[in-house]
Amino acid sequence: MIRALYTSSTGLSAQQVVLDNTANNLANVNTNGFKRGQADFQDLIYVNERNPGADAAQGLQVPTGLQIGSGVRVSGITKIFAQGSIVNTGNPLDVAIEGQGFFQVTMPNGEIRYTRDGGLRMNAVGNIVTSDGFLLSPQVTIPTEAVSISIGTDGTISVVNAGSNGASTTLGQLTLVRFPNPAGLSAEGRNLFAESASSGAATTSTPGLNGTGLIRQGFEERSNVDTVTELVNLILAQRAYEFNTRAITTANNMLQATVDLIR
C-alpha cells in the first residue's frame, strides 16, 4: 500500500485540530482575559532505508541518508499570555492587570483557581466575587454604608462610608500570583486556570512587585486574539487540508493505475 495515504491522513487530522483551535480563539474574541491558543506540531517517526553516514565502501560514507517520514502530529496547544487590550468601563469594581499575574479565586469546594478576568462584582453580603459568584482570594468585604470604592495600582482597596466626612477606610488588598511557566496552566473554562505540574508553584505578590503587573481600576482586559491573524491561520489550515486531500487523491490514482495493469 502506498505510504502517502497514511502520511496524508495525519496531515488531515492535524489541520482539523488547527481549525478547532482557531475556531475557539475566534469564538472568544470578546472574552475578558482570554488568551489565544497556538497549535504546535511535530514530525512523526522516520523509516530509515539508509542512515546518513552509512558505509558506501571501505573508508567511504554516503553524504545523505534515505529517511522517509510518517507524517505529522499536534504536540500541544500553547496558551500565549501576551497582554490583551485594556478598555475603560467606568465600573469601580472592574480591574485590569497591566502586566503579568493572575487573581486568585476560591471555588465552592475550597480549591484555588486563577484568572485574568477582572470583571469583579459584589454579592448580597458585600463580598467581592467573580461574575460566577466565586470568592476572590484574599477575601474582601465591602460595607453596606460605603458610598465609593477606590482600588489603587498596588491593589489596596479603600472605601468612603456615609457620614465619614470624606475620610477613607482601607479594607484590604488585592494580590497577584505568578507562575514560572504560565503556559503550563490547565484551562478549566469560566476564564479560570488551575495549577499543574508543568506550571510550577504559584508565587503570591503585591501588585507591582516581583514581576507582577499593576492594577487599573475601572478597566477590563479583553482577549488577546487578533482576528486578522486567526483568519490567516484559518486560510492556511484550509489550504493545507486541501493539499493533503490532493496527495491522497494522487496516491489513489497511482493505485488505480497499478490495478489497471493487470486488466
Secondary structure, 3 states (H helix, E strand, C coil): CCHHHHHHHHHHHHHHHHHHHHHHHHHCCCCCCCCCEEEEEEECCEEEEECCCCEEECCEECCCCEEEECCEEEEEEEECCCCCCEEECCCCCEEEEECCCEEEEECCCCCEEEECCCECEECCCCEEECCCCCEEECCCECCCCEEEEEECCCCEEEEEECCCCCCEEEEEECCEEECCCHHHCEEEECCEEECCCCCCCCEEECCCCCCCCEEEECEEECCCCCHHHHHHHHHHHHHHHHHHHHHHHHHHHHHHHHHHCCC
